[in-house]
Amino acid sequence: MTITTPPPRAERRQHSFTAHGQTIDDAYAWLKDPGYPEVTDPDVLAYLEAENAYFEGVMAPLKPLTDRLYEEMKGRIKEDESSVPQKDGDWLYWAAFETGGQYRKWWRKPVGGGADELLLDEPMLAAGKEYFRLGALSVSNDGTLLAYAIDDNGSERFEVRVKVIATGEHLPEIIPGMLSEIVWAADDSGFLYGLANDQWRTDNARFHRLGTPITDDIELFKEADEGFRVGVSETSNRQWIVIATGDHVTSEVWLLPASDPLATPVCVSPRQVEREYDVDAHGETLFIHTNDTDPNFRLCTAPISDPGSWTELIGPSRDFYMTGVSCFARFFIVDGREEGLDQIEIHSYEGGAPKRIAFQEASYDAGLGDNPEYDMSVLRLGYESMVTPGTVYDYDVETGKMTVLKVQEIPSGYDASKYATDRLKIVARDGTEVPVSIVYPKDFPKDGSRPVFLYAYGAYGYAIPPGFSTGRLSLLDRGFAYAIAHIRGGDDLGQQWYLDGKLEKRTNTFNDFVDVAKGLIAGGWTSAGKIAIAGRSAGGELMGAVVNSDPELWGAVIADVPFVDVLNTMLDESLPLTPGEWPEWGNPIEDPKAFALIRSYSPYDQVKPQAYPPMFISGGLNDPRVTYWEPAKWAAKLRHEKTDDNVLLLKTNMGAGHGGKSGRFESLREAAEEHAFVLWQLGVEG
């Protein structure tokens, strides 16, 4: 397919700044609208619209392929999909899609029998809107009221409303600008929430008493550190409201009795830099999950009457990475990972060896599901692998019996025997073994002839699970292998794995990804130029780094909402996320070494005259996490600098944010577009 229309060229305007004795030229700085978050600059909008028009023109000949992929993906989704009902008090709760529906309806019915009751109708709320997202959803303790929050433009500033479930009527109060969970007081007189400030930072916890003006809402907690974010939740026994504040490396927890939310909050333990902890409660005892002595975490207890007196209950392990603790009435659960694989351990309060739930596959994704009640004897679990569709189980704690409640249904059909999955270990340049989860057709030849789709994230200690994907099947059925690189920067192999990919060790993340690709080539899985790669947000930063360093390896690149203008963003403390991001990337305002390091890998700053692979870049005009101008500036600079004729596309969702378009079918169409681009660029028959 030959492209005859020339791509847009953004105007280069003189702009420079000096920091730490270095002068930085930035000819595309003007693409940041000075009125942001309002974007009204006609030149900015004209450029984004020109890029969108070019995108539509280039992709138009691929529409039959995109439509075919979309119908394939849609055919694998059960249109009237519903969750397994779960008991909470006197009710069974579940959510369901109707045939053709983009959004869910939320339902309940009495445990003792009775009619289904509609709690919330997302399709009705989303009607006529380009974007819709449901945020928090919380039923009052007495079951009569529903507080929920919606976002209808992608800005992630939610509006809270309260509904009388029996009548469907709404209470008069509406709270705009919320960015938190919703937690009811024990007597249902009101609820806790947090507002986003002008910089999109939740620095507060507030109490709204029903029937009073929101201007009278009481601020219960205010965070002074601009890098910290505040969240509200409750302990498993619902006796305590938890106000947690922290950044990426430091946390602090305060407690309020749910029966008296206006009491003075009690600090569990004052913050200590680079110490994280979270809490749950059982009886008069706090269970504290913390990394204070070891990056793999340990579990301590403390009396609620003296919450700072910690006693170790389960010490840290070199092999077991403790990721969380949940208390129930008769036992507690310790979640973790061992050799990168999820583990669930059931512990008795009386002590003794834990019972570990066994999972059979060599690579999988497993964890606790929805378990809202404190006194439970049967746990809801979720399980999937790269070849096993999502499965919901009930696990009897006493007998160990595992009962299948639901297996993800694929209406167009799925035969797991056609595919195989492996967990590889590829040695990076510094000798570190990097795990790789890979799924492929059973007849996949390892002679370098086939394409591979390689995905990674590699930041914030977020592990990419080796789960199931129906959309991925469209690639596998066209001869691809699909691989997830569990690179440093995530916590796939423990918190140290995360620490080894951040701050001054950030380049390990990029090197790991490149070395995984080279290892796949050496193993005969593929060849240079036959690898399609993809990353989102911080994973988009990864894409930007590796196309600068090793462009010849990649046959196609998908960079969704990519965090690529790293230096400029970390220098701008007025941006929503920047102060909270300094523990992750470094503070280039104060630290010349951080400035030099970030500049050395920041994808936008390192664009240079060279051949680049074909690229598909996306952004969202209302995205508060990765602002729209990052992908826009990057695309503009790439167009100016690159020496090749490979296609480069920039698509900006003008009515959406960080997650792209909302609605399950609209998001499928975006995935189909990206898959079509990959197939086109790698010369694979559609």
C-alpha distance (Angstrom), angle and dihedral (degrees) to the residues before:
residue distance angle dihedral
M1 . . .
T2 3.79 . .
I3 3.78 120.5 .
T4 3.80 111.8 -144.0
T5 3.82 101.0 170.8
P6 3.80 112.2 88.5
P7 3.80 114.7 -124.4
P8 3.81 121.4 -113.0
R9 3.78 116.8 -89.8
A10 3.77 116.4 -150.0
E11 3.78 114.8 -139.1
R12 3.80 115.1 -105.1
R13 3.79 111.4 -132.1
Q14 3.78 125.2 -173.0
H15 3.79 111.6 -103.7
S16 3.79 131.0 146.3
F17 3.78 140.7 160.4
T18 3.79 135.2 -168.9
A19 3.80 127.1 -133.6
H20 3.80 129.3 166.0
G21 3.79 89.4 -3.7
Q22 3.81 92.8 -56.1
T23 3.80 122.8 116.0
I24 3.80 115.5 -146.2
D25 3.79 121.5 -162.3
D26 3.79 115.1 -150.6
A27 3.78 112.0 179.5
Y28 3.81 93.3 177.7
A29 3.81 99.1 48.8
W30 3.81 87.8 110.9
L31 3.80 89.9 73.4
K32 3.80 87.7 77.2
D33 3.79 103.1 87.5
P34 3.83 106.9 -133.5
G35 3.81 88.6 -141.6
Y36 3.80 93.7 59.0
P37 3.05 130.0 175.5
E38 3.80 79.5 42.2
V39 3.81 108.1 59.7
T40 3.80 109.3 -159.2
D41 3.82 105.3 132.2
P42 3.82 103.8 127.0
D43 3.82 93.6 -146.9
V44 3.80 92.0 52.3
L45 3.79 93.0 47.2
A46 3.80 91.7 45.5
Y47 3.81 91.5 54.5
L48 3.80 93.4 47.6
E49 3.79 91.2 47.6
A50 3.82 90.8 48.4
E51 3.79 90.3 52.6
N52 3.80 90.6 48.1
A53 3.81 90.8 50.1
Y54 3.81 90.2 49.9
F55 3.80 89.5 48.7
E56 3.79 91.6 52.6
G57 3.80 91.7 47.0
V58 3.79 94.9 50.3
M59 3.79 93.5 44.1
A60 3.82 94.9 45.5
P61 3.84 95.1 88.9
L62 3.81 87.7 51.2
K63 3.80 92.4 55.8
P64 3.83 94.5 102.0
L65 3.82 89.5 52.3
T66 3.81 92.1 44.1
D67 3.80 90.4 49.6
R68 3.80 91.0 48.6
L69 3.80 92.0 50.4
Y70 3.79 90.9 46.2
E71 3.80 92.4 52.3
E72 3.81 90.0 47.8
M73 3.80 91.5 51.5
K74 3.78 92.9 43.6
G75 3.81 90.2 49.0
R76 3.79 89.7 59.9
I77 3.80 92.7 56.2
K78 3.78 120.2 84.8
E79 3.77 100.4 -129.4
D80 3.80 95.7 -153.9
E81 3.80 91.9 46.0
S82 3.79 117.5 162.5
S83 3.79 135.4 -179.4
V84 3.79 123.0 -117.0
P85 3.83 108.6 -92.9
Q86 3.80 114.0 -109.8
K87 3.78 127.9 -161.0
D88 3.79 120.2 -121.2
G89 3.79 112.5 169.7
D90 3.80 111.6 -51.4
W91 3.78 94.6 -11.9
L92 3.79 143.2 71.4
Y93 3.81 112.0 -141.0
W94 3.81 130.2 -162.1
A95 3.80 142.7 149.7
A96 3.80 127.9 -134.1
F97 3.77 142.5 -176.6
E98 3.78 120.7 -139.7
T99 3.80 120.5 -138.2
G100 3.79 107.7 -75.3
G101 3.79 92.3 9.2
Q102 3.80 120.8 140.2
Y103 3.81 93.7 -164.4
R104 3.81 138.4 39.5
K105 3.75 133.2 -104.9
W106 3.79 115.8 -142.7
W107 3.80 118.1 -138.8
R108 3.77 144.0 177.8
K109 3.79 139.2 -180.0
P110 3.82 133.9 -171.3
V111 3.80 115.4 -86.6
G112 3.79 89.1 -133.6
G113 3.79 92.6 55.2
G114 3.77 134.6 -84.6
A115 3.77 143.3 119.3
D116 3.80 125.5 -37.1
E117 3.78 112.0 -101.2
L118 3.81 122.8 -150.8
L119 3.79 110.2 -133.0
L120 3.79 101.2 176.4
D121 3.78 134.0 1.1
E122 3.81 107.9 -152.3
P123 3.84 94.5 178.4
M124 3.79 89.7 57.8
L125 3.81 92.4 47.3
A126 3.82 91.0 48.0
A127 3.81 96.1 46.8
G128 3.79 112.0 128.6
K129 3.79 93.8 4.3
E130 3.79 124.3 121.1
Y131 3.80 89.5 -148.4
F132 3.79 134.1 23.1
R133 3.77 133.9 170.7
L134 3.76 131.2 172.0
G135 3.79 112.9 -141.0
A136 3.78 123.4 177.6
L137 3.80 119.8 7.9
S138 3.81 120.0 -174.0
V139 3.81 132.5 167.8
S140 3.81 116.8 -151.2
N141 3.79 117.4 -109.1
D142 3.81 92.2 -107.1
G143 3.80 90.7 50.7
T144 3.81 96.5 -122.5
L145 3.81 103.2 104.3
L146 3.79 135.3 49.2
A147 3.81 121.4 -157.0
Y148 3.79 114.2 -167.1
A149 3.78 139.9 164.5
I150 3.81 131.0 -142.4
D151 3.80 137.1 -169.4
D152 3.81 117.2 -160.6
N153 3.80 102.3 179.1
G154 3.83 107.8 38.3
S155 3.80 95.3 -107.9
E156 3.81 91.7 117.2
R157 3.78 92.0 -128.8
F158 3.77 100.6 128.9
E159 3.79 130.1 -155.8
V160 3.80 116.8 -138.9
R161 3.79 121.2 -143.9
V162 3.81 131.7 175.3
K163 3.79 122.1 -142.2
V164 3.80 130.8 -165.2
I165 3.79 99.7 -132.6
A166 3.81 98.1 -154.3
T167 3.81 95.5 53.8
G168 3.80 103.2 23.6
E169 3.79 89.5 -127.7
H170 3.80 121.5 137.6
L171 3.76 126.3 -131.9
P172 3.81 112.5 -119.4
E173 3.80 97.1 -112.5
I174 3.81 118.5 97.3
I175 3.80 120.5 179.6
P176 3.83 115.4 -157.2
G177 3.79 126.7 -163.8
M178 3.80 98.3 32.6
L179 3.81 120.3 158.1
S180 3.82 109.2 174.6
E181 3.76 145.8 59.2
I182 3.81 122.4 -71.4
V183 3.84 118.9 -121.1
W184 3.79 121.9 -174.9
A185 3.79 123.0 -140.9
A186 3.80 112.8 -116.0
D187 3.82 92.6 -105.8
D188 3.85 92.9 45.4
S189 3.79 91.0 -124.1
G190 3.79 88.6 132.6
F191 3.79 144.7 -36.1
L192 3.79 143.0 -111.5
Y193 3.80 123.4 -117.3
G194 3.81 140.4 150.2
L195 3.79 131.2 -120.8
A196 3.78 125.4 -140.9
N197 3.79 111.5 -124.3
D198 3.80 124.8 -140.1
Q199 3.81 90.0 -78.6
W200 3.86 91.9 52.1
R201 3.79 91.0 -107.5
T202 3.79 122.0 136.3
D203 3.80 101.2 -139.5
N204 3.81 98.2 157.0
A205 3.78 148.5 53.1
R206 3.79 116.3 -145.5
F207 3.80 137.8 -174.9
H208 3.78 122.2 -138.0
R209 3.79 116.4 -163.3
L210 3.79 111.5 -152.3
G211 3.76 114.4 -109.8
T212 3.80 95.6 23.7
P213 3.83 128.0 102.7
I214 3.79 114.2 -92.9
T215 3.80 87.4 -125.2
D216 3.81 85.7 69.9
D217 3.81 93.7 54.8
I218 3.78 111.5 130.4
E219 3.78 121.7 -123.3
L220 3.81 105.2 -137.0
F221 3.78 97.6 177.0
K222 3.80 135.2 16.2
E223 3.81 123.7 -169.0
A224 3.80 115.8 -144.6
D225 3.81 98.3 -169.6
E226 3.79 107.8 87.1
G227 3.80 90.7 -152.6
F228 3.81 94.1 59.5
R229 3.82 127.0 86.3
V230 3.79 124.7 -152.5
G231 3.80 125.0 -139.9
V232 3.80 135.0 178.9
S233 3.81 128.1 -145.0
E234 3.80 139.4 137.8
T235 3.78 136.8 -116.0
S236 3.80 118.6 -100.8
N237 3.81 91.5 -103.4
R238 3.82 90.1 50.8
Q239 3.78 90.8 -130.6
W240 3.80 94.5 114.9
I241 3.77 135.2 45.0
V242 3.79 111.9 -142.2
I243 3.80 122.1 -146.1
A244 3.80 107.8 -170.2
T245 3.78 125.7 -174.5
G246 3.78 129.9 -179.3
D247 3.76 151.2 110.2
H248 3.80 129.3 -121.1
V249 3.81 94.7 -63.7
T250 3.82 109.4 20.5
S251 3.79 131.6 52.8
E252 3.78 140.9 177.6
V253 3.82 129.4 -169.5
W254 3.80 130.4 -153.3
L255 3.81 126.4 -171.1
L256 3.78 133.2 -146.8
P257 3.81 125.7 -177.8
A258 3.80 107.4 -111.0
S259 3.79 86.8 -138.1
D260 3.82 91.5 58.8
P261 3.81 111.4 27.3
L262 3.81 91.5 169.3
A263 3.80 91.8 62.1
T264 3.79 118.2 111.7
P265 3.84 108.2 -83.7
V266 3.81 115.0 -114.0
C267 3.80 118.2 -139.0
V268 3.80 112.6 -134.1
S269 3.82 92.1 -156.0
P270 3.81 128.7 -20.3
R271 3.78 115.4 -106.1
Q272 3.76 119.8 -87.2
V273 3.79 118.1 -167.4
E274 3.81 112.2 -100.1
R275 3.81 93.5 8.3
E276 3.79 117.1 117.6
Y277 3.77 126.5 -171.6
D278 3.79 140.3 162.1
V279 3.79 130.5 -171.4
D280 3.78 145.1 -145.1
A281 3.80 128.7 177.8
H282 3.78 139.2 -131.7
G283 3.79 117.9 -179.1
E284 3.79 108.1 -46.4
T285 3.80 93.3 -21.3
L286 3.79 131.5 93.8
F287 3.80 119.3 -145.3
I288 3.81 108.6 -148.7
H289 3.80 122.0 -163.3
T290 3.80 108.2 -162.6
N291 3.81 146.1 159.3
D292 3.81 94.0 -150.1
T293 3.81 95.0 123.7
D294 3.81 103.4 19.9
P295 3.82 137.2 20.0
N296 3.82 90.0 -126.6
F297 3.83 90.0 62.9
R298 3.80 131.4 -128.9
L299 3.80 135.6 -140.4
C300 3.80 122.5 -114.6
T301 3.78 134.4 175.9
A302 3.80 131.7 -146.4
P303 3.79 135.2 175.8
I304 3.78 111.5 -102.9
S305 3.80 86.4 -129.9
D306 3.82 89.7 60.2
P307 3.82 104.3 23.4
G308 3.80 96.0 170.6
S309 3.82 94.3 61.5
W310 3.79 101.1 91.5
T311 3.80 123.0 -170.0
E312 3.79 119.5 -171.3
L313 3.80 113.5 -116.2
I314 3.83 100.4 167.8
G315 3.78 118.1 18.2
P316 3.79 125.7 -142.8
S317 3.79 119.4 -84.4
R318 3.78 129.7 -148.3
D319 3.81 91.2 -141.7
F320 3.82 104.0 32.1
Y321 3.81 117.5 67.0
M322 3.81 107.2 -157.2
T323 3.81 107.2 -144.8
G324 3.79 102.0 173.0
V325 3.80 150.5 -16.7
S326 3.81 129.3 -137.4
C327 3.81 124.4 -172.2
F328 3.79 124.2 -144.4
A329 3.79 128.9 177.3
R330 3.82 96.9 -98.9
F331 3.82 103.5 22.0
F332 3.76 142.3 4.5
I333 3.79 130.7 -127.3
V334 3.78 126.7 -134.3
D335 3.80 114.6 -162.4
G336 3.77 121.0 -161.4
R337 3.75 148.9 135.3
E338 3.78 130.1 -109.6
E339 3.81 117.7 -166.5
G340 3.78 85.4 -10.1
L341 3.83 95.1 -57.0
D342 3.81 123.6 118.8
Q343 3.79 118.2 -106.2
I344 3.82 131.0 -172.9
E345 3.80 118.4 -160.3
I346 3.81 125.4 -170.8
H347 3.81 114.6 -150.4
S348 3.78 131.2 -168.9
Y349 3.80 119.0 -133.0
E350 3.81 86.2 -134.4
G351 3.80 91.2 60.9
G352 3.79 131.0 -120.8
A353 3.78 132.6 123.5
P354 3.80 115.4 -34.9
K355 3.78 123.6 -118.2
R356 3.80 112.1 -122.8
I357 3.81 119.3 -154.9
A358 3.81 108.9 -127.1
F359 3.80 123.3 -133.3
Q360 3.79 118.5 -170.8
E361 3.80 108.6 -153.7
A362 3.79 122.1 90.3
S363 3.80 92.0 -125.8
Y364 3.81 126.6 22.3
D365 3.81 148.4 134.8
A366 3.82 117.3 -118.2
G367 3.78 138.2 160.1
L368 3.77 149.0 134.8
G369 3.77 114.8 -58.2
D370 3.78 127.5 -158.1
N371 3.82 107.9 -32.9
P372 3.80 105.3 160.4
E373 3.79 100.7 162.5
Y374 3.78 122.9 82.9
D375 3.81 96.4 -147.6
M376 3.79 103.6 55.6
S377 3.80 130.8 147.0
V378 3.80 95.6 -179.4
L379 3.80 119.5 55.7
R380 3.78 126.0 -151.2
L381 3.82 111.2 -132.0
G382 3.79 135.4 -176.2
Y383 3.81 125.1 -148.7
E384 3.81 137.6 174.8
S385 3.77 140.9 145.8
M386 3.77 135.4 -165.4
V387 3.83 88.6 -85.0
T388 3.82 101.1 26.1
P389 3.83 117.5 76.8
G390 3.77 119.0 -129.1
T391 3.80 111.1 -70.3
V392 3.80 128.7 -167.6
Y393 3.80 117.5 -150.4
D394 3.75 138.4 -176.5
Y395 3.81 110.6 -143.1
D396 3.80 118.6 -159.8
V397 3.80 105.0 -141.9
E398 3.80 94.0 -157.1
T399 3.82 100.0 46.5
G400 3.81 101.2 24.7
K401 3.80 90.0 -129.2
M402 3.80 113.7 155.2
T403 3.82 115.1 -153.1
V404 3.80 121.1 -166.9
L405 3.80 109.6 -133.5
K406 3.77 99.5 172.0
V407 3.78 140.9 -2.2
Q408 3.79 118.5 -158.8
E409 3.78 106.0 -97.6
I410 3.80 119.1 -136.4
P411 3.82 105.7 -164.8
S412 3.80 96.1 -164.4
G413 3.79 89.8 53.0
Y414 3.77 137.5 -100.1
D415 3.78 130.5 -148.6
A416 3.80 110.5 -166.5
S417 3.80 90.9 -168.4
K418 3.81 89.8 72.0
Y419 3.80 91.0 67.5
A420 3.79 138.6 56.2
T421 3.78 132.2 -162.6
D422 3.80 131.5 -156.2
R423 3.77 136.7 -179.1
L424 3.78 108.2 -137.3
K425 3.78 130.7 -170.0
I426 3.79 115.4 -145.9
V427 3.78 120.7 -171.9
A428 3.80 114.4 -125.8
R429 3.82 123.1 -145.9
D430 3.81 92.7 -91.4
G431 3.81 92.5 52.2
T432 3.82 96.3 -100.7
E433 3.81 116.0 140.0
V434 3.81 110.3 -128.1
P435 3.82 117.1 -159.6
V436 3.79 117.7 -130.7
S437 3.81 124.7 -168.9
I438 3.79 111.7 -154.1
V439 3.79 135.7 179.5
Y440 3.79 124.0 -170.5
P441 3.80 143.7 158.0
K442 3.81 112.3 -76.4
D443 3.83 91.0 -118.0
F444 3.82 93.9 50.8
P445 3.83 108.6 142.7
K446 3.79 116.5 -141.0
D447 3.79 94.7 -146.5
G448 3.80 98.0 109.8
S449 3.79 93.0 -104.1
R450 3.80 99.1 109.5
P451 3.81 132.0 76.8
V452 3.78 124.3 -115.1
F453 3.80 127.8 -154.4
L454 3.81 107.5 -148.0
Y455 3.81 121.7 -165.2
A456 3.82 132.7 -177.0
Y457 3.79 143.1 152.3
G458 3.81 109.8 -172.6
A459 3.81 107.3 -179.0
Y460 3.82 145.8 91.6
G461 3.80 92.0 24.5
Y462 3.80 90.1 -75.9
A463 3.80 113.8 150.7
I464 3.80 118.6 -150.0
P465 3.81 105.8 -135.7
P466 3.82 120.3 -138.6
G467 3.78 92.3 -120.1
F468 3.79 136.3 152.0
S469 3.79 125.9 -84.0
T470 3.79 127.7 -175.0
G471 3.81 91.6 -165.0
R472 3.80 90.1 57.1
L473 3.82 89.8 62.9
S474 3.81 90.4 73.6
L475 3.80 88.0 65.6
L476 3.81 96.3 40.9
D477 3.80 91.0 51.2
R478 3.81 89.0 54.7
G479 3.78 92.7 55.4
F480 3.80 102.2 -90.2
A481 3.76 128.6 136.0
Y482 3.80 113.5 -143.4
A483 3.81 118.1 -146.6
I484 3.81 134.4 -174.9
A485 3.80 114.1 -156.2
H486 3.82 109.7 -149.0
I487 3.78 92.7 -153.0
R488 3.78 128.5 175.8
G489 3.79 114.3 -82.9
G490 3.79 90.9 60.0
D491 3.79 119.2 78.2
D492 3.81 94.5 -124.5
L493 3.83 91.1 130.3
G494 3.80 97.6 30.1
Q495 3.77 137.2 -66.8
Q496 3.79 92.5 -64.7
W497 3.82 86.9 62.0
Y498 3.78 86.4 58.4
L499 3.81 94.3 45.5
D500 3.81 89.7 51.6
G501 3.80 90.5 61.3
K502 3.81 103.2 46.8
L503 3.81 139.4 74.4
E504 3.81 110.6 -5.4
K505 3.84 90.1 1.9
R506 3.80 94.3 53.2
T507 3.80 95.1 114.1
N508 3.83 89.7 64.4
T509 3.81 85.9 75.4
F510 3.78 93.5 56.9
N511 3.80 94.0 41.3
D512 3.80 91.7 50.0
F513 3.79 91.2 54.2
V514 3.79 94.1 48.9
D515 3.80 91.4 45.3
V516 3.81 91.4 50.3
A517 3.80 88.7 53.8
K518 3.79 91.2 49.4
G519 3.80 89.7 47.1
L520 3.80 90.9 53.0
I521 3.80 88.7 51.4
A522 3.81 91.6 48.6
G523 3.81 89.6 49.9
G524 3.79 92.3 55.0
W525 3.78 94.3 -112.2
T526 3.81 92.2 123.1
S527 3.81 145.0 -30.6
A528 3.79 136.3 -109.9
G529 3.78 109.2 -76.5
K530 3.79 92.5 25.2
I531 3.80 94.7 82.9
A532 3.79 119.8 99.9
I533 3.79 112.2 -163.7
A534 3.77 133.0 -164.9
G535 3.78 139.0 -175.8
R536 3.78 136.8 163.3
S537 3.82 130.5 -144.5
A538 3.83 105.0 -30.7
G539 3.80 84.2 9.1
G540 3.79 85.5 58.2
E541 3.79 87.7 57.2
L542 3.80 85.6 56.0
M543 3.80 89.7 53.0
G544 3.79 90.5 51.5
A545 3.79 92.8 49.8
V546 3.80 95.9 49.5
V547 3.81 95.9 45.7
N548 3.79 87.0 55.4
S549 3.81 94.2 47.4
D550 3.82 104.1 35.4
P551 3.80 109.9 12.3
E552 3.80 94.4 156.5
L553 3.81 93.1 67.1
W554 3.78 96.9 63.8
G555 3.79 128.4 78.3
A556 3.81 95.2 -177.0
V557 3.80 135.1 2.3
I558 3.81 129.1 -153.4
A559 3.82 112.7 -166.7
D560 3.79 111.6 178.0
V561 3.83 118.5 -166.7
P562 3.82 87.4 -23.5
F563 3.80 121.4 -157.5
V564 3.81 93.5 -138.8
D565 3.81 106.4 136.0
V566 3.79 89.9 69.4
L567 3.79 100.0 151.0
N568 3.80 96.5 49.4
T569 3.80 92.2 44.4
M570 3.80 94.3 49.6
L571 3.81 89.6 48.4
D572 3.82 92.5 54.0
E573 3.79 108.1 76.5
S574 3.81 91.0 177.8
L575 3.80 90.8 71.0
P576 3.80 115.6 100.1
L577 3.78 100.1 -110.7
T578 3.80 104.8 25.7
P579 3.84 103.9 98.0
G580 3.79 91.0 46.1
E581 3.79 90.5 49.7
W582 3.81 97.5 57.2
P583 3.84 93.0 86.7
E584 3.81 87.2 56.7
W585 3.80 101.5 44.2
G586 3.81 106.5 11.8
N587 3.79 132.0 -104.3
P588 3.82 108.7 -86.1
I589 3.81 91.1 -178.6
E590 3.80 93.6 67.8
D591 3.81 103.5 17.7
P592 3.82 118.8 63.9
K593 3.82 90.7 -166.9
A594 3.79 90.7 55.2
F595 3.80 89.0 47.1
A596 3.80 91.9 52.7
L597 3.80 94.4 44.6
I598 3.81 95.5 47.8
R599 3.79 90.6 46.3
S600 3.81 89.7 51.3
Y601 3.82 93.2 60.7
S602 3.82 105.7 20.2
P603 3.83 100.7 124.6
Y604 3.79 95.6 -141.0
D605 3.80 93.1 48.9
Q606 3.81 92.7 47.0
V607 3.80 98.7 51.0
K608 3.80 106.1 126.0
P609 3.79 141.3 171.6
Q610 3.82 103.5 -73.9
A611 3.77 140.7 104.3
Y612 3.80 113.0 -74.2
P613 3.81 127.7 -164.5
P614 3.81 122.5 -111.0
M615 3.80 108.1 -72.8
F616 3.81 137.5 -161.3
I617 3.83 111.2 -166.6
S618 3.80 125.7 -176.7
G619 3.79 135.1 -171.0
G620 3.80 140.6 171.1
L621 3.78 123.3 -129.3
N622 3.82 92.2 -146.0
D623 3.79 96.4 40.6
P624 3.83 109.1 133.8
R625 3.83 93.4 -176.0
V626 3.80 102.8 52.3
T627 3.77 104.8 16.7
Y628 3.80 117.0 -132.7
W629 3.81 93.9 -112.9
E630 3.81 93.5 65.2
P631 3.83 95.4 70.1
A632 3.83 90.0 34.0
K633 3.81 94.5 54.4
W634 3.80 91.4 42.9
A635 3.79 93.1 51.8
A636 3.80 91.3 47.0
K637 3.80 93.0 50.9
L638 3.80 92.6 45.1
R639 3.80 90.0 53.2
H640 3.78 90.2 52.3
E641 3.80 97.8 45.1
K642 3.80 108.1 33.3
T643 3.78 118.2 100.9
D644 3.82 99.0 -158.0
D645 3.80 135.5 83.6
N646 3.80 94.8 -129.8
V647 3.76 115.4 133.3
L648 3.81 118.9 -98.4
L649 3.79 119.1 -170.9
L650 3.80 130.5 -171.3
K651 3.79 118.3 -167.6
T652 3.80 118.4 -176.4
N653 3.79 117.9 -168.6
M654 3.78 100.4 -139.5
G655 3.79 94.5 -163.7
A656 3.79 102.9 36.1
G657 3.78 142.9 66.7
H658 3.78 140.8 -146.2
G659 3.80 96.9 -34.7
G660 3.79 96.9 51.6
K661 3.77 120.9 -129.3
S662 3.78 118.0 -5.7
G663 3.77 126.7 -128.5
R664 3.79 123.1 67.9
F665 3.82 95.4 -104.0
E666 3.80 96.5 43.3
S667 3.80 89.8 53.5
L668 3.82 88.6 49.0
R669 3.79 90.4 55.0
E670 3.80 90.2 53.6
A671 3.82 89.4 51.5
A672 3.80 89.5 49.2
E673 3.80 90.4 53.2
E674 3.79 91.2 52.6
H675 3.81 92.9 46.9
A676 3.81 90.3 49.2
F677 3.79 89.8 52.5
V678 3.82 91.0 50.9
L679 3.81 93.6 48.5
W680 3.80 90.8 48.2
Q681 3.77 94.7 49.6
L682 3.80 95.0 44.8
G683 3.79 92.3 46.5
V684 3.79 94.4 -120.8
E685 3.78 117.6 155.5
G686 3.79 110.9 -109.1
